[in-house]
Amino acid sequence: MSSEINKEIEEIINHEDTSKVLVTLNENGLPHAVVKQSIRVSDEGKLVYLELLESSKSYKNFTRSLWFNQKVVISISGKNGKSYQIKGMPEKILISGPIFEKYYINVREQLGDVDLAAVCIIDPEELTDESYATRFSEQESKQPIFKHLDRLAR
Amino acid sequence: MTVKIASIIEKDLTLDEVVEKYPDIPRLIVIKIDVQRRGVHYTEKALEKLDPSRHQIRGAALFGSRDNKLTPLPESLILRDGTTVLTDPSPLEHNPYVVDYEDDRLVLKDKEKVIEEVEFWPKPDFYGKKTASGKPMEHIVTARPQRLQVMPSSYCHFWDNDHGCKYCDIVNHLKHQKAELGVPAKLNPREVGEVIGEALKQQGRFSSICLTAGSDTRGREPFDEEVEYYIELLKSIGLNFKTKKFPSQLIATAFTEKQLKRLYDETGLTGYTADIEVLNEDLFNWICPGKAEWIGYKEWKNRLVRAVDVFGKGNVNTGIVAGVELAKPYGYISEDEALKYTLEEAEDLASKGVSTIYMVWIPRPQSYFHDQKNASLEYYVRLAKGLHELRRKYSLGIDFDDYRRCGNHPDGDLTRIL
């Protein structure tokens, strides 16, 4: 079910200037969207986000999603105008062990006196190109009537 | 006997049936409960993957296990949501889950069916090191994935006149452990502080310290010696921290308010647990005769409530050994009845700021109840749900004893998403 993230998209996701948003659902089904700049692609092709706050709503929602098989969504927007949406399944939450400790040390080196609650791993299942140029061109070819007439006027 | 156990298990709902019947309880938590309830057996293939340089091996413990052995097996398991499962190695004739290795991963199996992927606990860096006096550090302090555990004294004075709790094997296990591993019966506070200092060098590994030991009735006031010893230990541990308070839990006897104030004021302690074990006065008197003799059921509850005034709401709880309320011959006859009365008593405590958490009862071979059987999986799931709902109803946090800082309470694991 995994969707492969190609090298070009991986570079956009891993770039520090890219805007990255994680969307999870709360227990009432309401979306909770939060910027999570720590999102990146792991060597195994999974998406990883570092949860710095044990008390965060995203972390509770992510745990609930892992428990009850709900997807989460990640939206990224690169400096080059490219934008993607990735739907994925929460796969693992690491709270201990060598990988957790590696990230813990790394995040503290980068951000100072912060904590790390969990390393959250997502299996990417569906990737869509949400860049405006791509979506506009798609619409123009598939649904040519979706336009204002003045654009066609002499 | 084997046939008897197997036929009883067949009557109970299976894991899949319970998961289907209770869709609001996560499957992973139901698995945890059932693994604790039935125990585990490690295959040779799984044990070949056990690497003592990376994985934590079973070591010093306060209580024994169902296999009644101290052989070097994996300490325990962790699930893919970070849930810890304190496992109890069990003989195959007890119908345990099986930990096996297949398709390049460790898996939990029920007979031949793969249930879930699992991992061994990671070994902490201080294991294998020695104290200044030459003792193995893992004999002084043990570890869970995120917790440091100190068991300062493995002797319980309720056993002096044969009034130990009937499900408990603490003193018998102490003798076994001391003889075979050389684990000291009582720890030196200075040495405990030394090991904690070493453990803290591992960045990101630990998020709390828990002290737990047998009761000590001695002192000017009963239990003063126990309190004095904990204060000494906590002060020594506290030397490792730059703040007065540090995330910590003491699981101990129900102390008087004066004793609790001393613990809170003189040390860095932040959380307090006094296990009442069973939420029924008659059963308490029968199952925990030492606690009944020295404190009594009503006073135990009173002291828990008074502890909230000292430690604050959300920092005090009590543990029950879930399932002993059904022990024969004096326990509840039906699980419905046991659940109803247990939750009623838990609600009384919750309404006064005291949370109740449970441990799955394991009938240990060295305990008085060694030949009894614990409750059904469905019972434990309903109990977890009931206790969790009480915490939600009374806005009772359990942060100091949750999935990360403890990991031994399925009901407490549910609060992760509250």
Boltz contact constraints between the chains, C-beta under 6 A:
constraints:
  - contact:
      token1: [A, 60]
      token2: [B, 417]
      max_distance: 6.0
  - contact:
      token1: [A, 63]
      token2: [B, 416]
      max_distance: 6.0
  - contact:
      token1: [A, 63]
      token2: [B, 417]
      max_distance: 6.0
  - contact:
      token1: [A, 64]
      token2: [B, 417]
      max_distance: 6.0
  - contact:
      token1: [A, 66]
      token2: [B, 81]
      max_distance: 6.0
  - contact:
      token1: [A, 67]
      token2: [B, 26]
      max_distance: 6.0
  - contact:
      token1: [A, 92]
      token2: [B, 80]
      max_distance: 6.0
  - contact:
      token1: [A, 93]
      token2: [B, 81]
      max_distance: 6.0
  - contact:
      token1: [A, 93]
      token2: [B, 82]
      max_distance: 6.0
  - contact:
      token1: [A, 95]
      token2: [B, 82]
      max_distance: 6.0
  - contact:
      token1: [A, 95]
      token2: [B, 404]
      max_distance: 6.0
  - contact:
      token1: [A, 96]
      token2: [B, 145]
      max_distance: 6.0
  - contact:
      token1: [A, 96]
      token2: [B, 146]
      max_distance: 6.0
  - contact:
      token1: [A, 97]
      token2: [B, 122]
      max_distance: 6.0
  - contact:
      token1: [A, 101]
      token2: [B, 204]
      max_distance: 6.0
  - contact:
      token1: [A, 104]
      token2: [B, 204]
      max_distance: 6.0
  - contact:
      token1: [A, 105]
      token2: [B, 203]
      max_distance: 6.0
